[in-house]
């Protein structure tokens, strides 16, 4: 199983970015997926998740209204659209997959992780 993130970049505050996570070795239709982030010296933070069964979406409080998660089952990918970026959004963003949605929303005992992609927001 591999999860490979892409799309991280250096972006100015107020700008937008789109991250992608390509999955191989698993069928995304059977996994809940999520995005997490971790900044230096901080704990890993849940950003967004999407439930495998019905597509229900969850967001962390700090990104509600600014970020949007989506999935493309045909391409076996998920994406995260980041809008209205702030300096505090700077972090390494990780893609995650688990058969249990609660693992995604709680951020623990997750089955599969990607290697991460760096997002840096400057002002």
C-alpha positions, -999 to 999 in steps of 0.1 A, spaced: 0 0 0 13 34 -9 -1 69 -3 18 96 -22 11 133 -15 19 160 -39 12 197 -44 29 212 -14 45 246 -21 56 280 -9 26 303 -11 17 338 -1 -9 344 27 -44 346 12 -35 324 -16 -47 289 -25 -31 255 -30 -44 221 -40 -29 189 -25 -34 155 -39 -29 120 -25 -26 91 -49 -33 57 -34 -21 24 -47 -26 -11 -33 -60 -3 -18 -94 6 -30 -104 40 -18 -141 31 -20 -135 8 10 -114 33 31 -121 65 49 -95 90 40 -81 120 58 -57 148 58 -35 157 88 -9 183 93 20 188 117 40 219 122 75 220 139 71 216 177 34 210 175 12 179 177 -3 164 146 -37 180 138 -67 166 120 -76 187 90 -103 169 70 -117 135 65 -142 118 42 -161 86 51 -159 57 27 -195 46 30 -215 77 22 -189 104 15 -197 124 47 -171 150 52 -155 162 85 -132 192 91 -110 204 118 -122 236 134 -93 257 122 -99 250 86 -137 250 83 -149 272 55 -114 275 40 -104 240 30 -123 213 11 -116 176 8 -127 156 -22 -122 121 -35 -120 106 -70 -127 69 -68 -120 64 -105 -85 78 -101 -80 64 -66 -71 98 -53 -82 124 -28 -75 161 -28 -75 189 -4 -82 224 -17 -66 250 6 -80 286 3 -74 318 22 -42 304 35 -26 318 67 9 316 81 -4 292 107 -14 267 80 23 261 74 30 224 81 37 191 66 4 177 53 -1 140 55 -27 117 38 -41 89 57 -64 58 51 -83 36 74 -112 13 72 -127 29 103 -138 65 101 -133 70 138 -96 64 134 -95 92 108 -114 117 129 -95 109 161 -62 105 143 -51 73 161 -44 38 151 -45 47 114 -36 19 90 -18 38 63 1 71 61 17 90 33 51 106 36 38 141 36 41 173 15 53 206 28 31 237 27 47 270 37 27 302 38 45 335 40 32 370 46 
